[in-house]
Amino acid sequence: MPKTKLQSFFFTTMMVFCMVYCMTCYTLSLKSGSFSCLIMKAAIREMWPEYIIIFCLVFFLVTKLAIKLAFRLVTPGQDKPIFITLAIQCMTVCLMVPSATLIITLLHLGFVPSVCTIWIQNLVLCFPMALCLQLFFIGPLVRFLFRTIMKSYETVHTHSAENDTAA
C-alpha cells in the first residue's frame, strides 16, 4: 500500500501504535485479571519504550523480511491481492511476536534465570491475540484509514496543482 518511504513511515507509525497499544492493554488485563478504563490509561503511559523498539524493528527489518517470506508463499500478479496482504500480515506476526515478547520480557525483567520460560509463556499468550488483531481488526482498520488519508491528501494536492497551473 505505501508507495514512498514517507508513506511507509506514516503507515508503520499508525500500525505499530495500534498494535502496541492493544497488546499492552491485553497483557495488562491478563496480569490484573480484568479490563477497565484504568487499564487503557495505564497502557498509554507504559507503552512508549515498547513502541519505539517495535517501530524500529518493523520499519527497518521485519517488513522487508516478512515480504520476502510471504512471496515464497504467494506470487504478486498471480495471486489475489487479499492473499498477498494476508501472507504479509501473517509473516509479520510470526516474526514480530517472538522478537517483541523476548525484548519486552528482557526489558521488564532483565536476564533472570526464568527469562526463557517467561518468554515462552508470553509468546504463547500473545501470539493468538496479535494474529487476530492483525488479521481481523487493526490491520483492516489501519489500511482503511491509510487509504482514506492518502486519497484525501492526493485530492487536495491534485486540486492545488490544477489551481496553480490555471493561474
C-alpha positions in Angstrom: 0.0 0.0 0.0 2.6 2.7 0.9 4.4 3.8 -2.2 7.1 6.1 -0.8 9.4 6.0 2.2 7.4 8.8 3.8 4.1 6.8 3.3 5.8 3.7 4.7 6.9 5.7 7.8 3.4 7.0 8.3 1.7 3.6 7.8 4.2 1.9 10.1 3.6 4.6 12.7 -0.1 4.0 12.7 0.1 0.2 12.6 2.7 -0.1 15.4 0.9 2.4 17.6 -2.4 0.5 17.4 -0.8 -2.9 17.8 1.4 -1.9 20.7 -1.4 -0.1 22.5 -3.8 -3.1 22.1 -1.2 -5.6 23.1 -0.2 -3.6 26.1 -3.9 -3.4 27.1 -4.1 -7.1 26.6 -1.1 -8.0 28.7 -2.0 -5.6 31.5 -5.5 -7.1 31.5 -4.0 -10.6 31.8 -1.9 -9.5 34.7 -4.7 -7.7 36.6 -7.4 -10.2 35.7 -9.8 -7.6 34.3 -10.1 -4.9 31.6 -11.1 -1.4 32.5 -10.6 2.3 31.7 -7.7 2.2 34.2 -6.0 -0.5 32.1 -6.4 1.7 28.9 -4.9 4.7 30.7 -2.0 2.6 32.1 -1.4 1.2 28.6 -1.0 4.7 27.2 1.5 5.6 29.9 3.5 2.3 29.7 3.7 1.6 26.0 6.3 4.1 24.8 9.5 2.2 25.3 8.0 -0.9 23.6 6.5 1.4 20.8 9.9 2.8 20.0 11.7 -0.6 19.9 8.9 -2.3 17.9 8.6 0.6 15.5 12.4 0.4 14.7 12.2 -3.4 14.3 9.2 -3.2 12.0 10.4 -0.2 9.9 14.0 -1.2 9.4 13.9 -5.0 9.5 10.7 -7.0 9.8 8.7 -5.5 7.0 11.3 -6.4 4.3 11.8 -9.8 5.7 8.1 -10.5 6.1 7.5 -9.5 2.4 10.4 -11.8 1.3 8.9 -14.7 3.3 5.4 -14.0 2.1 6.5 -14.0 -1.5 7.7 -17.6 -1.0 4.0 -18.5 -0.5 2.2 -16.1 -2.8 3.1 -14.5 -6.2 2.3 -10.9 -6.9 0.4 -10.6 -10.1 -0.8 -14.2 -10.0 -2.5 -14.4 -6.6 -5.4 -12.2 -5.5 -4.2 -9.1 -3.6 -6.1 -10.2 -0.4 -3.9 -13.4 -0.3 -0.8 -11.3 -0.7 -1.9 -9.0 2.1 -2.8 -11.9 4.4 0.5 -13.6 3.7 2.5 -10.5 4.6 0.4 -9.9 7.7 0.9 -13.5 8.9 4.6 -13.4 8.3 4.9 -10.0 10.1 3.1 -11.5 13.2 5.3 -14.7 13.0 8.4 -12.5 13.1 7.3 -9.8 15.5 5.6 -11.7 18.3 8.6 -13.8 19.2 11.0 -10.9 18.9 8.8 -8.4 20.7 7.9 -10.7 23.6 11.6 -11.5 24.1 12.6 -7.9 24.0 9.8 -6.8 26.3 10.4 -9.7 28.7 14.1 -8.7 28.9 13.2 -5.0 29.2 10.8 -5.7 32.2 12.7 -8.5 33.9 16.3 -8.3 32.8 18.4 -11.5 32.5 16.8 -13.6 35.3 17.1 -17.4 35.4 13.5 -17.9 34.4 13.6 -15.5 31.4 13.2 -18.3 28.8 10.1 -19.8 30.5 8.5 -16.4 31.0 9.3 -15.5 27.4 7.7 -18.7 26.1 4.7 -18.2 28.3 4.3 -14.6 27.0 4.7 -15.8 23.4 2.0 -18.5 23.8 -0.4 -15.9 25.4 0.3 -13.1 22.9 0.6 -14.8 19.6 -3.1 -15.7 19.1 -4.2 -12.2 20.2 -1.7 -10.5 17.9 -2.6 -12.6 14.9 -6.4 -12.0 15.4 -5.8 -8.2 16.0 -3.7 -8.0 12.9 -5.9 -10.1 10.6 -9.4 -9.0 11.7 -9.2 -5.7 13.4 -6.2 -3.4 13.5 -4.8 -4.5 10.1 -8.0 -3.7 8.1 -8.7 -0.6 10.2 -5.2 0.9 9.7 -5.2 0.0 5.9 -8.7 1.7 5.6 -7.6 4.8 7.4 -4.3 5.0 5.5 -6.1 4.7 2.1 -8.7 7.3 3.2 -6.0 9.7 4.3 -3.9 9.2 1.2 -6.9 9.7 -1.1 -7.8 12.9 0.6 -4.2 14.0 0.5 -3.9 13.3 -3.2 -7.2 15.0 -3.9 -6.1 18.2 -2.1 -2.7 18.2 -3.9 -4.3 17.4 -7.3 -6.7 20.3 -6.9 -3.9 22.6 -5.6 -1.7 21.7 -8.6 -4.6 22.3 -11.0 -5.3 25.7 -9.5 -1.6 26.6 -9.7 -1.4 25.7 -13.4 -4.7 27.6 -14.1 -3.5 30.8 -12.5 
